Amino acid sequence: MQVQVISSVNEASSARFHHKTAIIIDVLRATSTIATAISAGALCVIPAETVMEAKALQRPGDLLGGERFCRKIAGFDLGNSPEEYTERVVGGKRIVLTTTNGTRAIHKAMRADHVLTASLLNTEACARMALDLRRDVVILCAGSHDEFAIEDGICAGRVLDKLHSLGGAPVEMDDFGTAMLALYRNRSSSILDTILSGNSGKRLIKLGMKRDIEACSSLDVLSDVPRLQGDILTRS
C-alpha cells in the first residue's frame, strides 16, 4: 500500500485522489463532529462547502450545523462542537454541515474511489477500513487558516501507525507521511498538550472552547467510520 499525506486543503488537487481511498482529517473540529454525529444515530451528514449551499440542501426536518471563524453560524441549529451532537438532538436526523476547512476538504476528495473521515476518536476503525478497501491511500489534513495544523498531522501519523501495525503488507509513505508518523510517535504520550499548544488550540481556548479540544483529543472511543456514499456521509 502506498500512502501520501497532504498538509492542507489548499495543497490538494482532485487529480491526486483518482482510484485511491481518501481519508479526510480535521480534528478541530469537523471530522470529530461528523464521527460523533454518526455514532449518535444521525441518519447522515451532508457536507456543504458554503453557507448558501447548506441552506439550499436543507429539507424539512434536517438540522443545519457548522461554523465560520470557529463560531456557530447565525440561524443554524448547531455549531461545530462535538458535544452538541447528542443522540437526543441528532438521532434519526439528517444534518447539513458546513465548516471553514473540513467540508471543503471532503469536496476536494470526491473523485476518490472511497472517501472516509478520520479523527482521533476513530483512527483505528478508519485504518482498518482503509486496509479492507485495498486501495492506495491519500490522507488529506484539512488544516486551519490555509495552513498546516499540528492536530491534523498527529492524527495522520496515528492513522499511519495503525496502518503499519494492522496491515500485513508494507506501507510505503511519502516524505511528509514519514514526518507525520515520527511526529505522532514522538508526541503520543502528550497529544492533548500538543494540541492545546498549537495555533488552532490556542484560538479555541481564547474563544472559551477548551472543552471542545478535550473532546476531540480522546483516542479511539468510536468504532464508526463516516463514509461518503454519493454526496452524503453515512455509517459504514
The 8 nearest C-alpha neighbors of each residue, nearest first, counted from 0:
[[1, 170, 135, 171, 169, 2, 168, 134],
 [0, 2, 171, 135, 170, 172, 136, 3],
 [3, 1, 136, 172, 137, 135, 171, 0],
 [2, 4, 137, 173, 172, 138, 176, 136],
 [3, 5, 138, 176, 137, 139, 175, 6],
 [6, 4, 139, 7, 140, 138, 10, 11],
 [5, 7, 140, 147, 4, 139, 10, 142],
 [8, 6, 142, 141, 140, 147, 9, 10],
 [7, 9, 141, 11, 10, 104, 142, 140],
 [8, 10, 7, 11, 145, 146, 12, 141],
 [11, 9, 8, 7, 5, 6, 12, 145],
 [12, 10, 8, 9, 5, 13, 7, 107],
 [13, 11, 14, 15, 10, 107, 16, 9],
 [12, 14, 15, 107, 16, 108, 110, 11],
 [15, 13, 16, 12, 17, 110, 11, 111],
 [14, 16, 13, 12, 17, 11, 137, 19],
 [15, 17, 111, 19, 14, 13, 110, 108],
 [16, 18, 111, 19, 110, 14, 15, 112],
 [17, 19, 112, 111, 16, 20, 134, 135],
 [20, 18, 135, 111, 16, 17, 136, 134],
 [19, 21, 113, 136, 134, 112, 114, 111],
 [22, 20, 114, 137, 136, 138, 111, 113],
 [21, 23, 138, 115, 116, 114, 139, 137],
 [22, 24, 116, 139, 117, 138, 115, 140],
 [25, 23, 140, 117, 141, 118, 151, 26],
 [26, 24, 30, 141, 29, 101, 27, 28],
 [25, 27, 28, 118, 31, 151, 30, 24],
 [28, 26, 25, 29, 215, 212, 31, 199],
 [27, 29, 26, 31, 25, 30, 32, 79],
 [28, 30, 32, 101, 31, 25, 33, 27],
 [29, 31, 33, 25, 32, 118, 26, 116],
 [32, 30, 118, 34, 28, 29, 33, 26],
 [31, 33, 81, 35, 29, 30, 34, 28],
 [34, 32, 30, 36, 35, 31, 29, 37],
 [35, 33, 37, 31, 36, 32, 38, 30],
 [34, 36, 32, 38, 33, 37, 39, 81],
 [37, 35, 39, 33, 84, 38, 34, 41],
 [36, 38, 41, 34, 39, 40, 35, 234],
 [37, 39, 35, 40, 36, 34, 223, 221],
 [40, 38, 86, 36, 37, 85, 41, 35],
 [41, 39, 90, 37, 38, 91, 86, 42],
 [40, 42, 90, 37, 92, 91, 89, 43],
 [43, 41, 91, 93, 92, 40, 233, 37],
 [44, 42, 233, 93, 41, 232, 94, 231],
 [43, 45, 94, 232, 95, 231, 93, 46],
 [44, 46, 95, 231, 96, 94, 232, 47],
 [47, 45, 96, 102, 97, 95, 44, 48],
 [48, 46, 97, 53, 49, 96, 52, 102],
 [47, 49, 103, 97, 102, 52, 46, 50],
 [50, 48, 52, 51, 47, 97, 53, 98],
 [49, 51, 53, 52, 54, 97, 48, 47],
 [50, 52, 54, 49, 53, 55, 48, 47],
 [51, 53, 55, 49, 54, 50, 47, 56],
 [54, 52, 50, 56, 47, 55, 51, 95],
 [53, 55, 51, 57, 52, 56, 50, 63],
 [54, 56, 52, 53, 57, 51, 58, 50],
 [57, 55, 53, 54, 52, 58, 95, 47],
 [58, 56, 54, 55, 61, 53, 95, 59],
 [57, 59, 61, 60, 56, 55, 62, 93],
 [60, 58, 61, 57, 62, 93, 56, 92],
 [59, 61, 58, 62, 92, 93, 57, 94],
 [62, 60, 93, 58, 59, 94, 57, 92],
 [63, 61, 94, 76, 95, 64, 93, 60],
 [62, 64, 95, 75, 76, 94, 96, 77],
 [65, 63, 77, 96, 78, 75, 76, 95],
 [64, 66, 78, 97, 79, 98, 96, 71],
 [67, 65, 71, 70, 98, 72, 69, 78],
 [66, 68, 69, 70, 99, 72, 98, 71],
 [67, 69, 70, 66, 99, 71, 98, 72],
 [70, 68, 67, 66, 71, 203, 79, 99],
 [71, 69, 66, 67, 68, 72, 78, 79],
 [70, 72, 78, 66, 65, 73, 67, 77],
 [73, 71, 66, 75, 74, 65, 67, 70],
 [72, 74, 75, 71, 76, 70, 66, 78],
 [73, 75, 72, 76, 63, 71, 77, 64],
 [76, 74, 63, 72, 73, 77, 64, 71],
 [77, 75, 63, 64, 62, 74, 78, 72],
 [78, 76, 64, 75, 63, 65, 71, 79],
 [77, 79, 71, 65, 64, 66, 80, 72],
 [78, 80, 65, 66, 81, 32, 28, 29],
 [79, 81, 82, 83, 78, 211, 32, 28],
 [82, 80, 32, 83, 84, 35, 79, 31],
 [81, 83, 80, 84, 85, 211, 214, 32],
 [84, 82, 81, 80, 85, 77, 78, 88],
 [83, 85, 36, 82, 81, 89, 88, 35],
 [86, 84, 88, 87, 83, 39, 89, 82],
 [85, 87, 39, 90, 89, 88, 40, 84],
 [88, 86, 85, 90, 89, 84, 39, 40],
 [87, 89, 85, 86, 90, 84, 83, 92],
 [90, 88, 41, 92, 86, 84, 87, 85],
 [91, 89, 40, 86, 41, 92, 87, 88],
 [90, 92, 41, 42, 40, 89, 93, 86],
 [93, 91, 41, 89, 42, 90, 61, 94],
 [92, 94, 61, 43, 42, 44, 41, 62],
 [95, 93, 44, 62, 61, 63, 45, 96],
 [94, 96, 45, 63, 44, 53, 64, 46],
 [97, 95, 64, 46, 65, 47, 45, 94],
 [96, 98, 65, 47, 48, 102, 46, 49],
 [99, 97, 66, 65, 102, 100, 101, 67],
 [98, 100, 67, 101, 66, 97, 103, 102],
 [101, 99, 103, 98, 141, 102, 104, 143],
 [102, 100, 104, 29, 103, 25, 141, 98],
 [101, 103, 105, 46, 104, 98, 97, 48],
 [102, 104, 48, 106, 100, 101, 105, 107],
 [105, 103, 107, 101, 102, 106, 8, 141],
 [104, 106, 102, 108, 107, 103, 23, 101],
 [105, 107, 103, 109, 108, 104, 102, 48],
 [108, 106, 104, 105, 13, 109, 103, 12],
 [109, 107, 105, 106, 110, 111, 13, 16],
 [108, 110, 106, 111, 107, 105, 114, 13],
 [111, 109, 108, 17, 16, 13, 112, 14],
 [110, 112, 16, 17, 19, 113, 109, 18],
 [113, 111, 18, 19, 20, 110, 17, 114],
 [112, 114, 20, 111, 21, 115, 19, 227],
 [115, 113, 21, 227, 226, 20, 22, 111],
 [116, 114, 226, 22, 225, 21, 23, 227],
 [117, 115, 23, 22, 225, 30, 24, 226],
 [118, 116, 24, 122, 23, 30, 121, 125],
 [117, 119, 120, 31, 26, 121, 30, 24],
 [118, 120, 218, 122, 121, 154, 216, 219],
 [119, 121, 219, 218, 118, 220, 221, 217],
 [122, 120, 219, 221, 124, 119, 118, 123],
 [123, 121, 125, 119, 158, 124, 117, 118],
 [122, 124, 126, 125, 121, 161, 127, 219],
 [125, 123, 127, 121, 126, 122, 222, 128],
 [124, 126, 122, 128, 123, 127, 224, 117],
 [125, 127, 129, 123, 128, 124, 162, 158],
 [128, 126, 124, 130, 125, 129, 123, 131],
 [127, 129, 131, 125, 130, 126, 132, 124],
 [130, 128, 126, 132, 131, 127, 125, 133],
 [129, 131, 127, 128, 132, 133, 126, 166],
 [130, 132, 128, 129, 133, 127, 134, 126],
 [131, 133, 129, 130, 134, 128, 20, 113],
 [134, 132, 131, 130, 129, 135, 0, 20],
 [135, 133, 19, 132, 20, 136, 0, 18],
 [134, 136, 1, 19, 0, 2, 20, 133],
 [137, 135, 2, 20, 19, 21, 134, 1],
 [136, 138, 3, 21, 2, 4, 20, 22],
 [139, 137, 22, 4, 21, 23, 5, 3],
 [138, 140, 5, 23, 4, 141, 22, 24],
 [141, 139, 24, 7, 6, 151, 142, 5],
 [140, 142, 7, 8, 25, 101, 100, 104],
 [143, 141, 147, 148, 7, 146, 140, 145],
 [142, 144, 145, 146, 148, 147, 100, 141],
 [143, 145, 146, 142, 100, 147, 99, 148],
 [146, 144, 143, 9, 142, 7, 147, 8],
 [145, 147, 143, 142, 144, 7, 148, 6],
 [146, 148, 142, 7, 6, 143, 149, 145],
 [149, 147, 142, 151, 150, 143, 146, 152],
 [148, 150, 152, 151, 153, 197, 147, 194],
 [149, 151, 153, 152, 194, 148, 26, 154],
 [152, 150, 154, 149, 140, 153, 148, 26],
 [153, 151, 149, 155, 154, 150, 179, 156],
 [152, 154, 183, 156, 150, 155, 151, 149],
 [153, 155, 157, 151, 156, 152, 119, 158],
 [156, 154, 152, 158, 157, 153, 151, 159],
 [155, 157, 180, 179, 153, 183, 159, 154],
 [156, 158, 160, 154, 159, 155, 183, 153],
 [159, 157, 155, 161, 160, 156, 122, 126],
 [160, 158, 162, 156, 157, 161, 163, 155],
 [159, 161, 157, 163, 158, 162, 156, 164],
 [162, 160, 164, 158, 163, 159, 165, 126],
 [161, 163, 159, 165, 160, 166, 126, 164],
 [164, 162, 160, 161, 166, 165, 170, 159],
 [163, 165, 161, 162, 166, 160, 167, 159],
 [166, 164, 162, 161, 163, 167, 127, 126],
 [167, 165, 162, 168, 163, 164, 130, 169],
 [166, 168, 169, 165, 163, 164, 162, 170],
 [167, 169, 166, 170, 0, 163, 165, 162],
 [170, 168, 171, 0, 167, 163, 166, 1],
 [171, 169, 0, 1, 163, 172, 168, 2],
 [170, 172, 1, 2, 0, 169, 173, 3],
 [173, 171, 2, 176, 1, 3, 177, 170],
 [172, 174, 176, 3, 175, 177, 2, 171],
 [175, 173, 177, 176, 178, 172, 3, 4],
 [174, 176, 178, 177, 173, 4, 179, 5],
 [175, 177, 179, 4, 173, 178, 174, 172],
 [176, 178, 174, 180, 175, 179, 172, 173],
 [177, 179, 175, 181, 176, 180, 182, 174],
 [180, 178, 156, 182, 176, 181, 177, 152],
 [181, 179, 156, 177, 183, 182, 178, 176],
 [180, 182, 178, 184, 179, 183, 185, 177],
 [183, 181, 179, 185, 180, 184, 186, 178],
 [184, 182, 153, 156, 186, 180, 187, 185],
 [183, 185, 181, 187, 186, 182, 180, 156],
 [184, 186, 182, 183, 187, 181, 188, 180],
 [187, 185, 183, 189, 188, 184, 190, 182],
 [188, 186, 184, 183, 189, 190, 185, 182],
 [187, 189, 186, 190, 185, 184, 191, 183],
 [190, 188, 186, 192, 187, 191, 193, 194],
 [189, 191, 193, 192, 187, 186, 188, 194],
 [190, 192, 194, 193, 189, 216, 195, 213],
 [191, 193, 195, 189, 194, 190, 196, 197],
 [194, 192, 190, 196, 191, 195, 189, 197],
 [193, 195, 197, 191, 196, 192, 150, 200],
 [194, 196, 200, 192, 193, 197, 191, 201],
 [195, 197, 193, 194, 200, 201, 192, 198],
 [198, 196, 194, 200, 199, 195, 201, 149],
 [197, 199, 201, 200, 202, 196, 148, 195],
 [200, 198, 202, 201, 197, 203, 143, 148],
 [199, 201, 195, 197, 203, 202, 198, 194],
 [200, 202, 204, 198, 199, 203, 197, 195],
 [203, 201, 199, 205, 200, 204, 198, 206],
 [202, 204, 206, 208, 200, 205, 201, 209],
 [203, 205, 209, 207, 201, 208, 206, 202],
 [206, 204, 202, 203, 207, 201, 208, 209],
 [205, 207, 203, 204, 208, 202, 209, 69],
 [206, 208, 204, 205, 209, 203, 210, 202],
 [209, 207, 203, 204, 210, 211, 206, 212],
 [208, 210, 204, 212, 211, 207, 203, 213],
 [211, 209, 213, 208, 212, 214, 207, 215],
 [210, 212, 214, 209, 213, 208, 80, 215],
 [213, 211, 215, 209, 210, 214, 216, 200],
 [212, 214, 210, 216, 211, 215, 209, 191],
 [215, 213, 211, 212, 216, 210, 217, 81],
 [214, 216, 212, 213, 217, 31, 211, 26],
 [217, 215, 213, 214, 191, 119, 212, 218],
 [218, 216, 120, 215, 214, 119, 220, 219],
 [217, 219, 120, 119, 220, 216, 121, 122],
 [220, 218, 120, 121, 221, 122, 119, 123],
 [219, 221, 120, 218, 121, 217, 222, 119],
 [222, 220, 121, 219, 120, 223, 38, 34],
 [221, 223, 124, 121, 224, 220, 219, 123],
 [224, 222, 221, 38, 234, 225, 124, 235],
 [223, 225, 125, 235, 234, 226, 124, 222],
 [226, 224, 234, 233, 232, 116, 115, 235],
 [227, 225, 115, 232, 233, 235, 114, 224],
 [226, 228, 232, 114, 231, 229, 230, 233],
 [229, 227, 231, 230, 232, 226, 233, 114],
 [228, 230, 231, 227, 232, 109, 226, 114],
 [229, 231, 228, 227, 45, 232, 46, 109],
 [230, 232, 45, 227, 228, 229, 44, 233],
 [233, 231, 227, 44, 226, 43, 225, 228],
 [232, 234, 43, 225, 226, 235, 231, 227],
 [235, 233, 225, 224, 37, 223, 226, 232],
 [234, 226, 224, 225, 233, 223, 227, 232]]
